[in-house]
Amino acid sequence: MSDLRELLRGLDVFSGDLPDFDTDTLPADPRELFTDWLLAAVRAGVREPHAMTLSTIGTDGDPSARVLIVKDVSPDGWHFAADATGRKGRELAGHPAAALTFYWSPQARQVRVRGRVTAGSGDASAADFLARSPGARAETLLGLQSTPLPDLAGRDAAVREAAARVDREGGLVAPGWTLYTLRPDSVEFWQGDRDRRHTRVAYTRTEDGWKRGLLWP
């Protein structure tokens, strides 16, 4: 057995005082439970509790995943943003479905959301872009994500130039910036337990609303 394997096997998991998951009081709508868990993570001081893994289908048919920020959760679904001309946008245009994964390690909680994705209006996307920090807007205005970078000096020079544009033109919006909405077909909640008595609940959308039930973890 390698030293790394020994190290990984020895790492502690599901430690500390973990929250309860009362499955006798599940809400009818998974958004309510998700919001409760998210706010609990915020109150507990979990770092970047709004970070999630967005998984899409690549243009080659293989899965593609990256971490970004959830913008909001509304009756329409889970909202996130990306450049429509970048890799994420191209993948969503070709296959408008995705999965979101949230993991709050200190609480041993995981949420998985799967569904179809739609692009928002130009006005909503522009408003989201202008609500970002100046640095985030400058980076997006470059329009170079995932393309080859010759050196870091070139990156820094391009970012400085883009930041100057943001200062000069406060209303400037990246043309491809898009606010997306994932309308969930299924939402799963997983609560870890140190003794491996994990609890898993699945919500599935039906014509009559949400069906919910327990799953083997």
N, C-alpha and C positions, 0 to 999 in steps of 0.2 A: 504494500500500500504506500502511495507517495506521501511525502510530507504535507503537500497541499491537501490531499484527501483527508489525512488525519486531522489537519487544522479545521477543515470545513465540518467534519463530523463532530468535532468537539465544541463548535460554537453553540451558545445558548439560544433557544427560541422560546417564544411565548412566555417570557419572563415578566415579572412585575404583577401589579394588581390589574387584572383584565376586567373589562366591563361585562355586565350580564346581557343576555339577549333573550328577552321574554317573548316567546313565540305565541303566547296566549293572547297578546294584545296587539297583533299586527294590524297596521292600518290597511284600508282597502286599496290605497294608491301607493305604489313604491316610491314615488317622489317624496312623500311625507317621511317615510322611513329613511331615505337617503339624506334628506335635509337634516333630520335629527342626528344621524351619524356624522355628517360633515360638521355641523355646529359643535358636536361633542368633541371632535378632533381639534377644532379651533380653540375651544375652551381649555382643552388639555395641553395646548401649546405644541401640538404636532407641527413640525416644520413643513411649510408648503402643502397644507392639507388639500388645496385645490388642484394639485398636480395630478395628472392622470396619464395613462398610456393609451394612445390612440392607435388602433390596429386597423389597417386597410388591406386591400388586395392590390398588389403591384401590377403594373402593366404586363409583367411577365407571368402573372398568375400566382406568384408566390406571396406569402404574407409579408407585410412591412409594418414596423411599429416604431413609435417614438413617444417621448413624454412632452406634454404641453399642458396648458391651463384651461380648466373649465370656466367659462365666462358667466354662466347663469343656468338655472334649472327652472323651467316654467311649465305650464300645462302643455306647451308644444313639444317639450323635450329638453335634452341637454345641449347647451350651446358652446361652441368653440369657434376659433377663427384661424385662418391660414391664407396664404397667397394662392389663388386659384391657378397661377401659372407655374407654381412650384411642384415638387414631387407629390405632396399630399393632395393638392388640388387636382392634379392630373389623374391620380389614382381614384379619387372620389368621382371625377367626371366619368371615368371609364366603368366604375363599379360603385354606385352610390349607396354603399352599405359599410358599416364599420362597427367596431367593438371598442368600448371604453373600459379601462380597468383602474380602479382606485385601490390603494393599499395604505392603510395607516398602521405602520409597524408597531408603535408603542401600545396600540390597543388590539393588535392581532385581528384587524378587521379588513375585509376585502369586499368590494362591490364590482360586479361585472354587468355592463349594459350593452345590449346588442340591438341594432335596428337599421332602418334606412336613413339616409342623410339627404337633406335638401339645402340648397344655397339660399341665403337671405337676400333681401332687396339691396339695391345700391345705397339707399339712404341709411339703412340699418348698418350695413358694412362700413360705410364712411364714418358714421357716428362711433362705431366701435374702434376704428383705427385712430380717430382723433382723441379718444379717451386714453390711449396708450401713452406711456412716458415718452419724452422727446428722444431718448436713446433708442427705445424700441422702434419708434417710427423711422428714425434714421437708418437703422439696420435693415428694416423691411424695404425702404425705398431703394436700396442697392439692387434688389431683384436678382441676387447672385447665389441664393442659397443652393447648396449641393453641387455647385459647379467647381471645377478645379481652382485652387488658390496657389499662385506661384510662391508667395512668401507672406509672412505676417506684416511686414512693413506696408505692403500693398493694401492689406486689409485695413490697417490703421489709417492710412491716408484716405481711403475711400469712405470710411466711417466719418472722419472729420469733415470731409466735403459734404456728405449727406446731412450731417448735423447742422452745418452752416445753412443748408437749404431749408431745414426745418425752422431754424431761427428766422430766416428771411420770409418764409412763406408758411405762416402758422396754420393755414387751412389746407395744406397740401396733403393729398391722400394717395397712397399707392394704388395704381389702377387695378391690380389683381386682388386686393385685399377683400376677403369674403367672410362673412359671418355665417357659419353652418349650424344646422340644427339636426340632431340625431333623435328621431322619434322611436322610442324603444318598443321592441316586440317582446323582449324579455329582460328582466333585471334580477340578478342573484346577489344575495347577501350571505357572507361567510364570516362567522365569528370563531376565532381560534380558541383552543383550550390547552392548557399545559399538559393535561392528562390525555390529550388527543381525542377528547369527546367534543369535537368540533360541531358547530351547528350551522346548517346551510338551508336557506329558504329561497325558493324561486317564485317569481311573479311572471306569469305569461299572459300576454294580451289576447283576449278573445273578442268575439262580436258583442258579447254582453258586458265587457269590462275586463277587469283583471282577475285571473285565477291564481291562487297562491297555495303553496304547500311545501312540506319539508323534503329535502333530498339527502341521500347518504353523502357524507362529506368525502 
